[in-house]
Amino acid sequence: MSALQTPAVLLAVDLGNTKVRFGFYQAGVKIADLSVSARTHRLADEYVLLLEEFCSRQGIDRVEGSILASVVPSLTPILTAALERCTGRAPMLVGHGIRTGLDIRTDYQAELGADIVANAVGARAKLEPPFAVIDLGTATTISLVDRADRFQGVAILPGLSASARALAESCAGLPEISIAPPRALLCKNPADSLAGGLVYGFASMVDGMIGRIQREYGLDQLALIACGGSAGKVIPHCTEQITLDPDLTLDGLCRLWELNKKRK
């Protein structure tokens, strides 16, 4: 990656339990993205080669810096080393002390997931509070930012794919399935019944949690936005009006970079 061309590109990295997503941003706009499995044990050298080859194919010549949100501590040093080699500087890490523009009301801010922080910041750039963010990834998280830009907390629930695997492993008569759009609410064979139960069940769970949040916090109006690998399978079946935004986490990382880059 050379530093010959302007404007510079920011590399935003979301390291999750299942995937690593790389988003390349120029002037705040995503121009390319790459997603790879986080369960493949790559060395830093392999990530460097992967990113250099991708940038070459995309015609990306200059990367100004990088920002990393990680929920996998064992892989964080590997990605950190790779990003430093690719950009010539250590990545900005999302964690306690980073400027967010939100009043985070949690017991231990250092324990709040970096992806949850990025989601909230990304949503705040697009929505007026109060709003809730639903992330349907390896785990499902639902968080709330109130009218005063206070991050009130988060609920952590099982993920769709993890639930499907757990059923297949725990119930001898149930197959392991690739979750497809459900054919009906009530189906006539185990595979379709699993797909319908999981998708409609998760949609109902999201609807129910949103209703409870509104009642508990006295919110008549609540903007809703969703992201995560399973969001496209679940959100269309919710009764709540929820905006689907697959790039929310990466967009939030880009916003966090802008809020904090003068401190680097």
Secondary structure, 3 states (H helix, E strand, C coil): CCCCCCCCEEEEEEECCCEEEEEEEECCEEEEEEEEECCCCCCHHHHHHHHHHHHHHHCCCCEEEEEEEECCCCCHHHHHHHHHHHHCCCCEECCCCCCCCCEECCCCHHHCCHHHHHHHHHHHCCCCCCEEEEEECCEEEEEEECCCCEEEEEEEEECHHHHHHHHHHHCCCCCCCCCCCCCCCCCCCHHHHHHHHHHHHHHHHHHHHHHHHHHHHCCCCCEEEEECCCHHHHHHHCCCCCEECCCHHHHHHHHHHHHHHHHC
